[in-house]
Every structure is written in C-alpha cells, then in structure tokens.
Amino acid sequence: MKDIVSRSPNIATFRQQLAEAVGKDRSMVNQTAKDNLLRLIRYDGKTVYELSEGKQIKIETISKLWRFLKGDIPTDTLSPYFLTDISHQIERLHTPPPTPPSPQTVMQWMDRWPGGTDRDVISLRQKNKERIVNCIIAKIERRHSPRSRYIFPDGISLQQKRALVEEWWNDYHFHLAMAIRSPHELNLFMDETLSKETMELYHLAVRKGMPIFVTPYYLSLLNIGLNGYDDTAIRSYIFYSKDLVDTFGHIKAWEREDIIEGNEPNIAGWLLPEGHNIHRRYPDVAILIPDSMGRSCGGLCASCQRMYNFQRGVLNFNFDALKPTESWQKKLHRLMVYFEEDKQIRDILITGGDALMSQDSSLRNILEAVYKMALRKKKANEHLADGQKMAEIQRIRLGTRLPAYLPMRVTDSLISVLSAFREKGQQIGIKQFFIQTHYQTPLEVTPEAVDAIRRLQRAGWTVTNQLVYNIAASRRGHTVALRRLLNSLDVLCYYTFTVKGFNENHAIFTPNSRSIQEQQEEKVIGQLSHEEELQLVSLLQSSVSSEGIVSDFCKTHRRPFIASDRSVLNLPGIGKSMSFRMVGIMEDGRRILEFDHDPTRRHSPVIEEHPHVYICENKSIGEYLHQLTEWGEDAGCYETIWQYTEGQTERRFALYEYPEFPFRLTKAYNHIGKPRPHSHEA
C-alpha cells in the first residue's frame, strides 16, 4: 500500500494503481473481499443521495486512506473505527470466507438466555410483583378519585387491600389505569434503583413533552436485584437513552410515506384519504390506523418507528380523548370505500398504536366494516371480466404488542370478537387471519403470555412474531433462543427488523452486518428444505388452530426452531430489504450501504425512479463491538462481522405468500400518482 502511495502523485492514480494491484494479485483467496475492495475504489469520489437524512454525501473511503498513508491527514481526524474496518477489508483478501460456528456452539449461545416460564425467573418476578402491589396500594390510597373503579372500601385491612389488588391484577384495564406516568413514580416502582443521571434524563424528557407510560405488569418483568437474569433487552424498551431524549422534538419520519402534503401522493406514489388513517407503500397491502384507543399502546417502546407520531401527538396515551365518536363511524365508512375501490389491495394490517388497544366494541365495528367491504368487493368482481377483476381481500392482520405488554387483554370477549370475524370472513374468501405480535426477548414469554397465545390460536388466528434487532437482542444466541421458545408455543416468526437509523436510536442501533452474520451463522440451523416448508404450511392451512403443529414439526424434523422470519431494514418510504452492498466507510467508521429493492415482492411503480437507495448507518461496527464489550460480551465471538459487507433479502416463507386467485387479476393501478420532485427530502 505505502509503495503504491509513493508512486501516486494524486488520488486518481492511487485508485487506478490500487485496483490494478488487487486485480493482478493471484495470492488473494477471498473473491468476495476482492470484489468489495474494488467496489470501494470504484465508488470513491462519488456523491450519493443518502435517503434517511435526505442529503448528498461524498464517499471518500479510499481518498481518506490515501491521505492517511501519505501522512497528509491529522491522526485525530480519522476514527480508529474507520482504520479498523479498512484494515479488516484488506486482511480479508488473504483470509478464506468465515466458517459458520457448529450447531452445538449456537445451542450453547441460546442456552445463555432464560425465558419467562423458567422456574427461577418466575420466582424472582413473584417477589417483584409483591413489592409492586404494595406500591399500588399506596397509590390507590393517595388518589381519592370517586370516578375510579379501583378504590378500596372504607375500613378494610391491608390484607384485604392486597387481595383486591391481586384480583384486579388480572384485569388489563387496571394496568392501564395504574400505569406509571412520571419519573418519580417510575423510580418508586423500581425500588429507588434509578441513578441520578437517569432521573435527570427523565425530568428532561418530561419538560420536552415526551410521554412516560409503563404498566405495573410489564415493570414486574424486570430484575431489580443485582443477581438473577439479564433483563437488558426489556430495559432497552422501557428506559430512554440520552440520544432519544435529546432528539425528541426534532425526530423526523423514518417511514416517509407517513408524510402527506395536501392532495399529493406520498413518497411511494400512493394517493390516500384525508387524515392519518391509511399508510401505504406496496400495491398489495395497506395499514389501517383507527381513530380509537388503537392510536395508543400498552407502553412506549424506546425504538418505536412511529416515535415521530408520538412526538406530534398523533399517537398518545390520552385514553378518554381516543374513545371513538360518531364522526369516526362516518370516517370509517369513507376509508372502507378506499379499500373497496382499490384494484390491488388484498391485505389489510390493522395497527396503530396497537390494534388490541381498541375496545372490543370498537374492534368489532372495525372488523364488521372490513367484512362488509370485502363482501361488496367480491360481489363487484362478479360483474368484471377475467383479467379486469380487482384483488379481493385475502388476509387480515392485527398488529399488537399487548400479548407481551399486557397479555390479560386477551379476554373471553375479545376471543368472541375474533372468532366471529374469522368464521364470517372465511365464508367470503378471506383465507389468512394473523395476529402479528412483537415479543422482543424470551423473558417476555411469561405464563400469562402463554395463556394469551393459546387463546388466540384456539380462536383460529395464526400468531406470528416480529422483533426489532436492537443491540440487546443482537447478542449471540438471543434471537435464536426467542425463535425456539416461540416455536415451542407454535408461534412462527415473521420479520426481524434493523432499528431505524436516526440519532434517537444511536444507543440501541445494530449494524446490518450483524443481521447478516446472525442469519448465516445462527438462524441457519433452523432452515427447512423447500419440501419440508411446504409440508409444514400444508399442516397449518388444513387445521383450524396452529396449536401443537409447529412444536411437533420441530421435534419430528429435529430442528431447534423454524427459520421462518426475514431479516430486513425498513427503507424510508420505499419498502423492506436486506439486499445491500457496502460502498463506503465514513471517517468515523460508519458504513455507507447501497440497497436494492426486495426482489421477492411487488412494489409501487415509483421505485423505478429509485433504482438504488443509499443509507449511512447510525453506528460503526467498531463502536458496536465496544458497546457489547462494555456489557460483558466477548467481542471475539463476533469477529467475523467485519466480513459481512453484502446482504441478500431472504425469500419469503411459504406461509406468508398470498394465495392464488381463481381468476386473472387486472394489471391496472388506481389511487396512484407521481410524487413531486424531492418530496422525500428531510
């Protein structure tokens, strides 16, 4: 390298001579590494539009290296993380591609992570619950609210009060009413274990208008003492980082399709009804967010992709204000017209917020409106010629984290609503009914959660899971341990999301290279052959309930779990993908990735104007490994991460494919237009 530098009077010559040297060197054994270095050379000096921040950035990886080797750049200008990554890319040239760890090693990593049904975990949580119950008794005694349904009769003993709270504990309304909403109360319920720095951070959050909302149940899942289980994955969802609090108030919409400008199409090209009720980026599917308590959640996830909407107050915890009104019923009818008239939508995801935060009556009304719309659409198709028919509704999903946050929400009444809709929906051709939940860690899968899952499955709904691949979840063996536990309960995993890459998530961000490493070194032990996959899907589709099917299949085929989920990044406004190549390294070590669209699904025609998407990651691999080390992880166990500079979107698991229509669908689109130039910029 230094020899080439000495013969290069300028950067252009250095790039050329370095590329020639790499091309001619026959001793290089790693073709992928060779292609990667040549790509870094080819992209050096180019300016690209970085989509997440909405700005032009110049790629200067090789230029910075040239100046460093010449001694023309101060040593403190380049981060050690930049130099470390470059060093690894050069070392790779003479290093064979990584060999995946043995299944036995992966199983050992998995066994590090206990679940919420483990006996020792249950024992510790029972003690935690008893302490929280005492806090709740004191809280009720202070409230003196005659309107509350949770008040103590005069003259009862402490033991009787405790018995009442234990009874109320199984009522999800109780947890919402008793949710912690202030820093002082949070510290009190945490047995005064929060540090001075954390308390100051929370007081700053309150001053900035950032909501605090944690239910007693979810708080009881934490490990307050010094000994016991590692609850970092739960804490990373409850407790806010300094990055998040500092950025709140200035958070930008990562999901750029959420930004609607008058009657203009969104970034994905879709024309949407007035309001903030329908979100859309694909032809086949749209998200419905109701004007009800479904705009709230059972807690505020620190990494929420819709933090932008909490910041604006579009999503909130003001339950009284979120009770549906007559105007919502009229608006719901208008929204159904949009779905009814659309030629391509076949999949509706009802979410929020959280779909199950809606009261049973509200959810019943929403599902009834969907049913009637789907029936009208089906009847309208009878009068259309083959090849001109619209897509009919095939899949209904309810997006919810309440089975993890508040499993007692799954009541007999809710099950009655879900069962009735499924029975009616099947009769008009709706084939897939998914509860799309969000367990982030095995510790969230408690006995109460198991009961909720089983009840949903017996109602005929398939329970699937998606998780956010934050740094706590990315530790070796953690996500595969979650897959194993969920599969033992016949829950199939759906998506594993990279955390959105804005500043507010810097503390919990995991580089995409770790996702690929996890995919190829850990998740791989759960892969099925195509024939096995079709066999499992056939069993699921021919049964009313999935209970017992997935778990028995794992045992019969000797798989610790089923690798049914896809690792993806939600590209701002464009869609999900994990097809990327590293094209640059910033001077602080963060990688610049060039993404292609997911080739396995249909996209809006607007993506033709965005053949490639460039994303600068939020954190360097060096900083990520340093963070893991501070948490007690052995960075050596992650050493192969440097070699993952390319990714490929995994194929969709067969269960998640749309059924074929018994007719030819129209190729025409409606509700689409061309976004104004640069409407996607920040």
ZISULVEN-V343770 format. One record per pair of residues at least 4 apart in sequence whose C-alpha atoms are under 8 Angstrom apart, sorted by the first residue. I is the first residue (numbers start at 1). J is the second residue. If there is no record, write none. Layout:
BEGIN
I:J, I:J
END
This chain:
BEGIN
1:5, 1:18, 2:6, 2:69, 2:70, 3:7, 4:8, 4:14, 4:17, 4:18, 5:9, 5:14, 5:66, 5:69, 5:70, 6:70, 7:14, 8:13, 8:14, 8:17, 9:13, 9:14, 10:14, 11:15, 11:63, 11:66, 12:16, 13:17, 14:18, 14:66, 15:19, 15:41, 15:62, 16:20, 17:21, 18:22, 19:23, 19:38, 19:41, 20:24, 21:25, 22:34, 22:38, 23:34, 27:94, 28:34, 28:93, 28:94, 28:95, 29:93, 29:94, 29:95, 29:96, 30:34, 30:92, 30:93, 30:94, 30:95, 30:96, 30:97, 31:35, 31:93, 32:36, 33:37, 33:89, 33:90, 33:92, 33:93, 33:643, 34:38, 34:93, 35:39, 36:40, 36:89, 36:582, 36:583, 36:645, 37:41, 37:89, 37:90, 38:42, 39:43, 39:583, 40:44, 40:61, 40:62, 40:582, 40:583, 40:584, 41:61, 41:62, 43:59, 43:583, 43:584, 44:59, 44:60, 44:61, 44:62, 44:63, 44:584, 45:58, 45:59, 45:60, 45:63, 46:58, 46:59, 46:60, 47:56, 47:57, 47:58, 47:59, 48:56, 48:57, 48:58, 48:59, 48:614, 49:54, 49:55, 49:56, 49:57, 49:613, 49:614, 50:54, 50:55, 50:56, 50:57, 50:613, 50:614, 50:615, 50:616, 51:55, 51:572, 51:613, 51:614, 51:615, 51:680, 51:681, 52:254, 52:501, 52:502, 52:571, 52:572, 52:615, 52:616, 52:682, 53:681, 53:682, 54:680, 54:681, 54:682, 55:681, 55:682, 59:584, 59:585, 59:586, 60:64, 60:584, 60:585, 60:586, 61:65, 61:584, 61:585, 61:586, 61:587, 62:66, 63:67, 64:68, 64:73, 64:587, 65:69, 66:70, 67:71, 67:72, 67:73, 68:72, 68:73, 68:74, 68:75, 73:77, 74:78, 77:587, 78:82, 78:83, 78:587, 78:588, 79:83, 79:587, 79:588, 79:589, 80:84, 80:588, 80:589, 81:85, 81:588, 81:589, 81:620, 81:621, 81:622, 81:623, 82:86, 82:585, 82:586, 82:587, 82:588, 82:589, 82:590, 83:87, 83:589, 84:88, 84:622, 85:89, 85:589, 85:621, 85:622, 85:642, 86:90, 87:91, 88:92, 88:642, 88:643, 89:93, 89:642, 89:643, 91:95, 92:96, 92:97, 92:643, 97:643, 98:640, 98:643, 100:520, 100:521, 101:105, 101:106, 101:521, 101:522, 102:106, 103:107, 103:522, 103:525, 104:108, 105:109, 106:110, 106:477, 106:522, 107:111, 107:477, 108:112, 108:477, 109:113, 109:476, 109:477, 109:478, 110:476, 110:477, 110:478, 110:480, 110:481, 111:477, 111:481, 112:477, 112:478, 113:230, 113:442, 113:477, 113:478, 113:481, 114:118, 114:121, 114:229, 114:442, 114:443, 115:121, 115:441, 115:442, 115:443, 115:444, 115:445, 115:446, 115:485, 116:121, 116:122, 116:442, 116:443, 116:444, 116:445, 116:446, 116:447, 117:121, 117:122, 117:443, 117:445, 117:446, 117:447, 118:122, 119:123, 120:124, 121:125, 121:228, 121:229, 122:126, 123:127, 124:128, 124:223, 124:228, 125:129, 125:220, 125:221, 125:222, 125:223, 126:130, 127:131, 128:132, 128:220, 128:221, 128:222, 128:223, 128:224, 129:133, 129:217, 129:220, 130:134, 131:135, 132:136, 132:189, 132:216, 132:220, 133:137, 133:162, 133:165, 133:166, 134:138, 134:162, 135:139, 135:188, 135:189, 136:140, 136:165, 136:178, 137:141, 137:161, 137:162, 137:165, 138:142, 139:143, 140:144, 140:150, 140:151, 140:152, 141:151, 141:152, 144:151, 145:151, 146:151, 150:174, 152:156, 152:161, 156:160, 156:161, 157:161, 158:162, 159:163, 160:164, 161:165, 162:166, 163:167, 164:168, 165:169, 166:170, 167:171, 168:174, 169:174, 169:175, 169:217, 170:174, 170:408, 171:175, 171:408, 171:409, 172:176, 172:406, 172:407, 172:408, 172:409, 173:177, 174:178, 175:179, 175:215, 175:216, 175:217, 175:406, 176:215, 176:298, 178:215, 178:216, 179:213, 179:214, 179:215, 179:216, 180:185, 180:186, 180:212, 180:213, 180:214, 180:215, 180:216, 181:185, 181:186, 181:211, 181:212, 181:213, 181:214, 182:186, 182:206, 182:212, 183:187, 183:199, 183:202, 183:203, 183:212, 184:188, 184:199, 185:189, 186:190, 187:191, 187:192, 187:193, 187:194, 187:199, 188:192, 189:219, 190:194, 190:219, 190:224, 191:224, 193:224, 194:198, 194:199, 195:199, 196:200, 197:201, 198:202, 199:203, 200:204, 201:205, 201:242, 201:245, 202:206, 202:240, 203:207, 204:208, 204:245, 205:209, 205:210, 205:211, 205:245, 206:210, 206:211, 206:212, 208:248, 208:249, 209:311, 210:245, 210:248, 210:311, 211:300, 211:316, 211:317, 212:300, 213:298, 213:299, 213:300, 213:317, 214:218, 214:219, 214:238, 214:298, 214:299, 214:300, 215:219, 215:298, 215:299, 215:405, 215:406, 216:220, 217:221, 217:405, 217:406, 218:222, 218:405, 218:406, 221:234, 221:443, 221:444, 222:231, 222:234, 222:235, 223:228, 223:229, 223:230, 223:231, 231:235, 231:443, 232:236, 232:472, 233:237, 233:440, 233:441, 233:472, 233:473, 234:238, 234:440, 234:441, 234:443, 234:444, 235:239, 236:240, 236:302, 236:472, 236:508, 237:300, 237:301, 237:302, 237:303, 238:299, 238:300, 238:301, 238:302, 239:302, 240:244, 240:245, 240:302, 241:245, 241:504, 241:507, 242:246, 243:247, 243:503, 243:504, 243:505, 243:506, 243:507, 244:248, 244:302, 244:503, 244:504, 244:505, 245:504, 246:504, 247:251, 247:503, 247:504, 248:311, 248:504, 249:311, 251:307, 251:308, 251:311, 251:504, 252:308, 252:682, 253:258, 253:259, 253:306, 253:308, 254:305, 254:308, 254:500, 254:502, 254:572, 254:573, 255:305, 255:306, 255:570, 255:571, 255:572, 255:573, 256:266, 256:267, 256:572, 256:573, 256:680, 257:266, 257:267, 257:268, 257:279, 257:280, 257:281, 257:572, 257:573, 258:266, 258:276, 258:279, 259:266, 259:267, 260:264, 260:265, 260:266, 261:265, 261:266, 263:271, 264:271, 264:673, 264:675, 264:676, 265:269, 265:270, 265:271, 265:272, 265:672, 265:673, 265:674, 265:675, 265:676, 266:270, 266:271, 266:272, 266:675, 267:573, 267:574, 267:675, 267:679, 267:680, 268:280, 268:281, 268:282, 268:573, 268:574, 268:604, 268:606, 268:607, 268:675, 269:281, 269:604, 269:605, 269:606, 269:672, 269:673, 269:674, 269:675, 270:280, 270:281, 270:671, 270:672, 270:673, 271:671, 271:672, 271:673, 272:278, 272:279, 272:671, 273:277, 273:278, 273:335, 273:338, 276:289, 277:287, 277:288, 277:289, 277:290, 277:291, 278:286, 278:287, 278:288, 278:289, 278:335, 279:286, 279:287, 279:288, 279:289, 280:285, 280:286, 280:287, 281:285, 281:286, 281:573, 281:574, 281:575, 281:603, 281:604, 282:286, 282:575, 282:602, 282:603, 282:604, 283:344, 283:345, 283:602, 283:603, 283:604, 284:344, 284:345, 284:346, 284:347, 284:602, 285:345, 285:346, 285:347, 285:348, 285:349, 286:345, 286:347, 286:348, 286:349, 287:348, 287:349, 287:350, 287:351, 288:348, 288:349, 288:350, 288:351, 288:352, 289:294, 289:295, 289:350, 289:351, 289:352, 289:353, 289:355, 290:294, 290:295, 290:332, 290:350, 290:351, 290:352, 291:295, 291:322, 291:323, 291:324, 291:328, 292:322, 292:323, 292:324, 292:358, 292:362, 293:319, 293:322, 293:323, 293:324, 293:357, 293:358, 293:359, 294:351, 294:352, 294:353, 294:354, 294:355, 294:356, 294:357, 294:358, 295:314, 295:315, 295:316, 295:322, 295:352, 295:353, 295:354, 295:357, 296:315, 296:316, 296:317, 296:318, 296:319, 296:352, 296:353, 296:354, 296:357, 297:316, 297:317, 297:352, 297:353, 297:354, 297:357, 297:401, 297:402, 298:354, 298:357, 298:401, 298:402, 298:405, 298:406, 299:405, 300:304, 303:307, 303:468, 303:499, 303:500, 303:505, 303:508, 305:500, 306:310, 307:311, 308:312, 309:313, 309:314, 309:315, 310:314, 310:315, 310:316, 315:352, 315:353, 318:322, 319:323, 324:328, 324:329, 324:362, 325:329, 326:330, 327:331, 328:332, 329:333, 330:334, 331:335, 332:336, 332:366, 332:369, 333:337, 333:369, 334:338, 335:339, 336:340, 336:369, 336:370, 336:373, 337:341, 337:373, 338:342, 339:345, 339:373, 340:373, 340:374, 340:376, 340:377, 341:377, 342:390, 342:669, 342:670, 342:671, 343:389, 343:390, 343:391, 343:666, 343:668, 343:669, 343:670, 344:390, 344:391, 344:669, 345:391, 345:392, 345:393, 346:391, 346:392, 346:393, 346:394, 346:395, 347:393, 347:394, 347:395, 347:396, 347:397, 348:393, 348:395, 348:396, 348:397, 349:396, 349:397, 349:398, 349:399, 350:355, 350:396, 350:397, 350:398, 350:399, 351:355, 351:398, 351:399, 351:400, 352:399, 353:357, 354:358, 354:399, 354:400, 354:401, 354:402, 355:363, 355:398, 355:399, 355:400, 356:363, 356:398, 356:399, 356:400, 356:402, 356:409, 357:402, 358:362, 358:363, 359:363, 360:364, 360:413, 360:414, 360:417, 361:365, 362:366, 363:367, 363:417, 364:368, 364:417, 365:369, 366:370, 367:371, 367:421, 368:372, 368:421, 369:373, 370:374, 371:375, 371:421, 371:424, 371:425, 372:376, 373:377, 374:378, 374:392, 374:393, 374:428, 375:379, 375:428, 376:380, 377:381, 377:390, 377:392, 378:382, 378:392, 378:428, 379:383, 380:384, 381:389, 381:390, 384:388, 384:389, 385:389, 386:663, 386:664, 386:665, 387:663, 387:664, 387:665, 387:666, 387:667, 388:664, 388:665, 388:666, 388:667, 389:663, 389:664, 389:665, 389:666, 390:665, 390:666, 391:665, 391:666, 393:429, 393:430, 394:429, 394:430, 394:431, 394:432, 394:658, 394:659, 395:430, 395:431, 395:432, 395:433, 395:434, 395:658, 396:430, 396:432, 396:433, 396:434, 397:433, 397:434, 397:435, 397:436, 398:434, 398:435, 398:436, 399:435, 399:436, 399:437, 400:435, 400:436, 400:437, 400:438, 401:405, 401:406, 401:437, 401:438, 401:439, 402:406, 402:407, 402:409, 402:437, 403:407, 403:408, 403:409, 403:410, 403:437, 403:438, 403:449, 403:452, 403:453, 404:437, 404:438, 404:439, 404:444, 404:445, 404:449, 407:448, 407:449, 407:451, 407:452, 408:448, 408:452, 409:414, 410:414, 410:415, 410:452, 410:455, 410:456, 411:415, 412:416, 413:417, 414:418, 415:419, 415:455, 415:456, 415:459, 416:420, 416:459, 417:421, 418:422, 418:459, 418:461, 419:423, 419:459, 419:460, 420:424, 421:425, 422:426, 422:433, 422:460, 422:461, 423:427, 424:428, 425:429, 425:430, 425:431, 426:430, 426:431, 431:659, 432:462, 433:460, 433:461, 433:462, 434:461, 434:462, 434:463, 434:464, 435:456, 435:461, 435:462, 435:463, 435:464, 436:463, 436:464, 436:465, 436:466, 437:463, 437:464, 437:465, 437:466, 438:465, 438:466, 438:467, 439:444, 439:445, 439:465, 439:466, 439:467, 440:444, 440:466, 440:467, 440:468, 440:473, 440:482, 441:445, 441:473, 441:478, 441:479, 441:482, 442:481, 442:482, 442:485, 444:449, 445:449, 445:450, 446:450, 447:451, 448:452, 449:453, 450:454, 450:489, 451:455, 452:456, 453:457, 453:463, 453:489, 454:458, 454:489, 454:547, 455:459, 456:460, 456:461, 456:462, 456:463, 457:461, 457:462, 457:463, 457:545, 457:546, 457:547, 458:544, 458:545, 458:546, 458:547, 459:545, 460:544, 460:545, 460:546, 461:545, 462:491, 462:545, 462:546, 463:490, 463:491, 463:492, 464:491, 464:492, 464:493, 464:494, 465:491, 465:492, 465:493, 465:494, 465:495, 466:493, 466:494, 466:495, 466:496, 466:497, 466:565, 467:495, 467:496, 467:497, 468:473, 468:496, 468:497, 468:498, 468:499, 469:473, 469:474, 469:496, 469:497, 469:498, 469:499, 469:510, 469:515, 470:474, 470:498, 470:499, 470:508, 470:509, 470:510, 471:475, 471:508, 471:509, 471:510, 471:624, 471:628, 472:508, 473:478, 473:479, 474:478, 474:479, 474:510, 474:514, 474:515, 475:479, 475:628, 475:633, 476:518, 476:637, 476:638, 477:481, 477:522, 478:482, 479:483, 480:484, 480:522, 480:523, 480:561, 481:485, 482:486, 483:487, 483:492, 483:493, 483:561, 483:562, 483:563, 484:488, 484:560, 484:561, 484:562, 485:489, 486:490, 486:491, 486:492, 486:493, 487:491, 487:492, 487:550, 487:551, 487:554, 487:561, 487:562, 488:550, 488:551, 488:561, 489:547, 489:548, 489:550, 489:551, 490:546, 490:547, 490:548, 490:549, 490:550, 490:551, 491:550, 492:550, 492:562, 492:564, 492:565, 493:563, 493:564, 493:565, 494:564, 494:565, 494:566, 495:565, 495:566, 495:567, 495:568, 496:565, 496:566, 496:567, 496:568, 497:567, 497:568, 497:569, 497:570, 498:509, 498:510, 498:511, 498:512, 498:515, 498:567, 498:568, 498:569, 498:570, 499:505, 499:508, 499:509, 499:510, 499:569, 500:505, 500:509, 500:569, 500:570, 501:505, 501:506, 501:509, 501:617, 501:618, 502:506, 502:618, 503:618, 505:509, 505:618, 506:618, 506:619, 509:618, 509:619, 510:514, 510:515, 510:619, 510:624, 511:515, 511:617, 511:618, 511:619, 511:620, 511:621, 511:624, 512:516, 512:569, 513:517, 513:641, 513:642, 513:644, 513:645, 513:646, 513:647, 514:518, 514:641, 514:644, 515:519, 515:567, 516:520, 516:567, 516:644, 516:647, 517:521, 517:522, 517:640, 517:641, 517:644, 518:522, 518:523, 519:523, 519:524, 519:567, 520:524, 521:525, 523:527, 523:563, 524:563, 525:559, 525:560, 525:563, 526:559, 526:560, 526:561, 526:562, 526:563, 527:562, 527:563, 527:564, 528:532, 528:533, 528:562, 528:563, 529:533, 530:534, 531:535, 532:536, 533:537, 533:653, 533:654, 534:538, 534:654, 535:539, 536:540, 536:549, 536:550, 536:553, 537:541, 537:654, 537:655, 538:542, 539:543, 539:549, 540:544, 540:545, 540:546, 540:549, 546:550, 548:552, 549:553, 550:554, 551:555, 552:556, 553:557, 554:558, 554:559, 554:560, 554:561, 554:562, 555:559, 555:560, 564:652, 564:653, 565:652, 565:653, 566:649, 566:650, 566:651, 566:652, 567:578, 567:649, 567:650, 568:576, 568:577, 568:578, 568:649, 569:576, 569:577, 569:578, 570:574, 570:575, 570:576, 570:577, 571:575, 571:576, 571:577, 571:613, 573:680, 574:597, 574:607, 575:597, 575:598, 575:603, 576:597, 576:598, 577:595, 577:596, 577:597, 577:598, 577:649, 578:595, 578:598, 578:647, 578:648, 578:649, 578:650, 579:595, 579:596, 579:597, 579:598, 579:646, 579:647, 579:648, 579:649, 580:593, 580:594, 580:595, 580:596, 580:646, 580:647, 580:648, 581:593, 581:594, 581:595, 581:645, 581:646, 581:647, 582:591, 582:592, 582:593, 582:594, 582:645, 582:646, 583:591, 583:592, 583:593, 583:594, 584:591, 584:592, 584:593, 585:589, 585:590, 585:591, 585:592, 586:590, 586:591, 586:592, 588:620, 589:619, 589:620, 589:621, 589:622, 590:616, 590:617, 590:618, 590:619, 590:620, 590:621, 591:616, 591:617, 591:620, 592:614, 592:615, 592:616, 592:617, 593:614, 593:615, 593:616, 593:617, 594:612, 594:613, 594:614, 594:615, 595:612, 595:613, 595:614, 595:615, 596:611, 596:612, 596:613, 597:611, 597:612, 598:649, 599:649, 600:651, 600:652, 603:607, 606:610, 606:674, 607:611, 619:623, 619:624, 620:624, 621:625, 621:641, 621:642, 622:626, 623:627, 624:628, 625:629, 625:635, 625:638, 626:630, 626:635, 627:631, 628:632, 628:633, 628:634, 628:635, 629:633, 629:634, 629:635, 634:638, 635:639, 640:644, 652:656, 652:657, 653:657, 661:665, 675:679
END
